[in-house]
Amino acid sequence: MAVYTDIQEEALKSFLLLYDIGSLSSLSGIAEGVENSNFLLKTTQGTFILTLFEQRMNPQELPWFMGLMGHLASRDIACPLPIKARDGQAIHTLAGRPAVIVSFLQGRSLEKIDADACEQAGRALAMLHQAGQGYKAERVNTLGPKGWVELLSRCTDGGDEAVSALITNSQNMLGHIVEQWPQEGSLPRGHIHADLFVDNVFFENEKLSGVIDFYFACTDFLAYDLAICLNAWCFIGDRTYQYEWAEAMLRGYEQVRPLLPEERAALPILCQGAAMRFLLTRLYDWVNTPKDALVTRKDPWAYQNRLQFFQKGRYV
């Protein structure tokens, strides 16, 4: 989440007339994240999240995301539910951007992770994978191996020696990962969240209460989604991997969906790929984010360190 586009009050009031959710009480920007402009919207009838989709989002893909979230919510996955306007559509235009309003989930992301939280996250991920099976439409993962090569080619150092070194190291490591990546059809596929970081999972009274931010969701190897979570949840700092937390996450996942032997065997390279994916998107944003954007740039070097750890071949 982030804020790139300002919204004029009168335009927002007119926009809300399309919906049956009351009139405007307040609107505040949400600075976390890097992709779209997000706001906490309060009306006379409740609290919602308003999202404006920025240039990196393909508007033609928005119905897929809305459909997936609606499908998961109908199968008891605690996730944002798109709010449809009076015309029955969830997607409209505000401030020159495609815009949606979704339901607000109670709870908040954890400030401190432990093994129990990792086990709950693993279980929730597996439940999401199971619930997504009935959603027939697919979306290609544009941030898979082919996308990594293109993304790296668009990163320039701008004369910064640290960035230049990171680009060179990434080029050296990327070829190995792409060469070792599992072949299509070799592992179970389905709809994955693809961005299940700690700040995208809410807890209330120490129990997982919901999952948000599905705008990287796609159709890919299910075990790759688990590899993303091992990267995102199981490190203290950049380098200290918590094997106990990883074991708890796998345990929670397999309470719902046991991994196949070939998925277990592929996890080391999937973890390397997950680290590379977030290294590169963070690197791209690091060098290309406008200076006046209300957005928190995220450290790409943190994922270089994770990648170097997973190159040792261990995840538990």
C-alpha positions in Angstrom: 0.0 0.0 0.0 1.0 3.6 -0.6 -0.2 7.0 -1.7 0.8 8.3 -5.2 -2.5 10.1 -6.2 -4.3 12.8 -4.2 -8.1 12.8 -4.1 -10.1 16.0 -4.1 -12.9 16.0 -1.5 -15.7 16.9 -4.0 -14.6 14.2 -6.4 -14.7 11.6 -3.7 -18.1 12.7 -2.5 -19.4 12.3 -6.1 -17.7 9.0 -6.4 -19.4 7.7 -3.2 -22.8 8.5 -4.7 -22.3 5.5 -7.0 -22.4 3.3 -3.8 -24.9 2.5 -1.1 -22.4 2.9 1.7 -23.3 6.3 3.2 -21.6 9.6 2.8 -18.0 10.7 3.5 -16.9 11.0 7.1 -13.1 10.9 6.6 -10.3 9.8 4.4 -6.7 9.2 5.3 -3.8 7.8 3.3 -2.0 4.6 4.1 1.8 4.8 3.5 2.8 1.2 3.7 3.6 -0.7 0.5 4.8 0.4 -3.0 2.2 -0.5 -5.7 -1.1 1.4 -5.5 -2.7 4.4 -3.7 -4.6 3.2 -0.6 -6.8 5.1 1.8 -8.7 4.3 5.0 -12.3 5.5 4.1 -14.9 6.1 6.8 -18.5 6.8 5.9 -21.7 7.2 7.8 -22.2 3.5 7.4 -18.8 2.0 8.2 -15.1 1.7 7.5 -13.7 0.6 4.2 -10.4 0.5 2.2 -10.3 2.6 -1.0 -7.7 1.7 -3.6 -6.6 3.6 -6.7 -4.6 1.5 -9.1 -1.5 3.1 -10.4 0.4 2.6 -13.7 2.0 -0.7 -12.9 -1.4 -2.3 -12.6 -3.1 -3.6 -15.8 -6.7 -2.4 -15.6 -7.8 -5.4 -17.7 -6.7 -7.7 -14.9 -8.7 -6.0 -12.2 -11.9 -8.2 -12.7 -9.7 -11.3 -12.0 -8.6 -9.9 -8.6 -12.1 -8.9 -7.7 -13.4 -12.3 -8.7 -10.8 -14.1 -6.7 -11.4 -12.2 -3.5 -15.1 -12.6 -3.9 -14.6 -16.4 -4.5 -12.4 -16.8 -1.4 -14.6 -14.7 0.8 -17.6 -17.0 -0.2 -15.5 -19.9 1.0 -14.9 -18.5 4.5 -11.5 -17.1 3.8 -11.2 -13.9 5.9 -10.1 -11.5 3.1 -11.4 -8.1 1.8 -14.7 -8.3 0.0 -15.1 -6.0 -3.0 -18.0 -3.6 -2.6 -20.2 -3.4 -5.7 -21.7 -0.1 -6.7 -25.4 0.3 -7.4 -24.8 -0.7 -11.0 -23.4 -4.1 -9.8 -19.8 -3.3 -10.7 -16.9 -3.2 -8.3 -14.5 -1.2 -10.5 -15.0 2.5 -11.3 -12.8 5.6 -11.9 -11.7 8.2 -9.4 -9.0 10.9 -9.9 -8.3 9.4 -13.4 -7.4 6.0 -11.9 -9.4 2.7 -11.7 -10.7 2.5 -8.2 -12.3 -0.1 -5.9 -13.7 -0.1 -2.4 -13.3 -3.2 -0.3 -14.5 -4.2 3.2 -12.3 -3.4 6.2 -10.9 -6.3 8.2 -10.5 -6.2 12.0 -7.1 -6.8 13.5 -3.6 -5.6 12.8 -0.3 -7.0 11.6 2.1 -8.3 14.2 5.0 -6.3 15.5 6.7 -9.4 16.8 6.7 -12.8 15.1 7.0 -16.2 16.9 6.5 -19.9 16.0 2.8 -19.8 16.8 2.2 -16.9 14.4 4.1 -18.7 11.7 2.1 -21.9 12.2 -1.1 -19.9 11.9 0.1 -18.2 8.7 1.1 -21.5 7.2 -2.3 -23.0 7.9 -4.1 -19.9 6.5 -2.0 -20.1 3.3 -2.9 -23.7 2.8 -6.6 -22.9 3.4 -6.4 -20.2 0.8 -4.8 -22.6 -1.7 -7.6 -25.1 -1.1 -10.4 -22.5 -1.3 -9.0 -21.1 -4.6 -9.3 -24.4 -6.4 -12.9 -23.7 -7.5 -12.0 -20.4 -9.2 -11.4 -21.4 -12.8 -9.9 -18.3 -14.3 -6.1 -18.1 -14.3 -3.7 -15.2 -14.2 -0.1 -15.6 -15.4 2.6 -14.7 -12.8 4.2 -11.7 -14.5 6.8 -11.6 -11.7 8.0 -15.1 -12.4 11.5 -16.0 -13.8 10.9 -14.3 -17.2 9.7 -11.2 -15.4 12.8 -11.1 -13.2 15.1 -10.9 -16.2 13.1 -8.0 -17.7 12.9 -6.2 -14.3 16.6 -6.4 -13.8 17.3 -5.0 -17.2 15.3 -1.9 -16.2 17.3 -1.2 -13.1 20.1 1.4 -13.4 22.6 2.3 -10.8 22.4 6.1 -11.2 26.0 6.4 -10.3 25.5 4.8 -6.9 28.3 2.2 -6.1 26.2 0.2 -3.7 23.4 -0.1 -6.2 25.8 -1.0 -9.0 27.3 -3.8 -6.9 23.8 -5.1 -6.1 22.9 -5.1 -9.8 26.0 -7.0 -10.7 25.5 -9.6 -8.0 21.9 -10.1 -9.0 22.9 -10.7 -12.6 25.3 -13.4 -11.5 22.8 -15.2 -9.3 19.8 -14.9 -11.6 21.1 -17.2 -14.3 21.5 -20.1 -11.8 18.0 -19.7 -10.4 16.3 -19.6 -13.8 18.3 -22.6 -15.0 17.3 -24.7 -11.9 13.6 -23.5 -11.8 11.0 -26.3 -11.9 9.5 -27.1 -15.2 5.9 -26.3 -15.9 3.7 -29.2 -14.8 6.3 -30.7 -12.4 4.6 -29.3 -9.3 1.0 -28.7 -8.2 -0.3 -25.3 -9.4 -3.1 -23.1 -8.2 -4.0 -19.6 -7.2 -1.4 -18.1 -4.9 -1.3 -14.9 -2.8 2.3 -14.2 -3.9 2.8 -11.4 -1.3 1.9 -12.9 2.1 4.2 -10.7 4.1 3.6 -10.0 7.8 1.9 -6.7 7.1 -0.6 -8.5 4.9 -1.8 -10.8 7.7 -4.0 -9.5 10.5 -4.2 -10.9 14.0 -6.7 -10.2 16.8 -6.2 -11.5 20.3 -3.3 -13.5 19.1 -5.4 -15.4 16.5 -5.1 -14.8 12.8 -8.1 -12.7 11.7 -7.6 -12.0 8.0 -5.4 -11.8 4.9 -5.3 -8.6 2.8 -3.7 -7.2 -0.4 -4.3 -9.7 -3.2 -3.0 -7.5 -6.0 0.0 -9.7 -6.7 -2.1 -12.9 -6.7 -1.6 -15.2 -9.7 -1.6 -18.8 -10.8 1.7 -20.6 -10.1 3.3 -23.4 -8.1 1.6 -23.6 -4.7 4.9 -24.4 -3.0 6.3 -21.1 -4.4 3.8 -19.3 -2.2 5.1 -21.2 0.8 8.7 -20.2 -0.2 7.7 -16.5 -0.3 6.4 -16.9 3.3 9.5 -18.6 4.5 11.4 -15.6 3.2 9.0 -13.1 4.6 8.3 -14.6 8.1 11.3 -16.7 9.2 14.2 -14.2 9.5 15.2 -12.0 12.4 16.8 -9.0 10.7 18.3 -9.8 7.4 20.5 -12.9 8.1 19.2 -14.8 11.2 17.0 -17.6 9.9 14.7 -19.1 12.5 14.5 -22.9 11.7 11.9 -23.3 14.5 9.6 -20.8 12.8 10.0 -22.4 9.4 9.2 -25.8 10.8 6.1 -24.3 12.5 5.0 -22.7 9.2 5.4 -26.0 7.3 3.6 -27.8 10.1 0.6 -25.4 9.9 0.5 -25.7 6.1 0.6 -29.5 6.1 -2.3 -29.7 8.6 -4.4 -28.6 5.7 -2.5 -29.6 2.6 0.4 -32.1 2.9 3.3 -31.3 0.5 4.3 -33.8 -2.1 7.9 -35.1 -2.0 8.8 -33.2 -5.2 7.5 -30.0 -3.6 9.8 -30.5 -0.6 12.7 -31.2 -2.9 12.0 -28.0 -4.9 11.7 -25.7 -1.9 15.4 -24.7 -1.8 15.3 -23.3 -5.3 11.8 -21.9 -4.8 13.1 -20.0 -1.8 16.0 -18.6 -3.8 13.5 -17.5 -6.5 11.3 -15.9 -3.9 14.3 -13.9 -2.5 15.3 -12.9 -6.0 11.7 -11.7 -6.9 11.6 -9.4 -3.9 15.2 -8.2 -4.3 14.4 -7.1 -7.8 11.1 -5.4 -7.2 12.6 -3.6 -4.3 15.6 -2.7 -6.3 13.4 -1.3 -9.1 11.4 0.7 -6.7 14.6 1.9 -4.9 15.9 3.5 -8.1 12.6 4.6 -9.7 10.2 5.8 -6.9 9.4 9.5 -7.3 11.0 11.5 -4.5 7.7 13.3 -3.7 5.6 10.0 -3.4 4.1 9.2 0.0 5.6 5.8 0.1 8.1 3.8 2.2 10.9 2.4 0.0 11.9 -1.1 1.1 15.5 -2.3 1.4 16.6 -4.6 -1.5 19.8 -5.6 0.3 17.7 -7.4 2.9 16.7 -9.9 0.2 20.2 -10.2 -1.2 21.1 -11.5 2.3 18.2 -13.9 2.3 19.1 -15.2 -1.2 22.7 -15.9 0.0 21.3 -17.9 2.9 19.0 -20.0 0.8 21.8 -20.7 -1.7 23.1 -23.0 1.1 20.2 -25.3 0.3 18.5 -25.4 3.7 15.1 -24.2 4.7 14.4 -26.4 7.8 
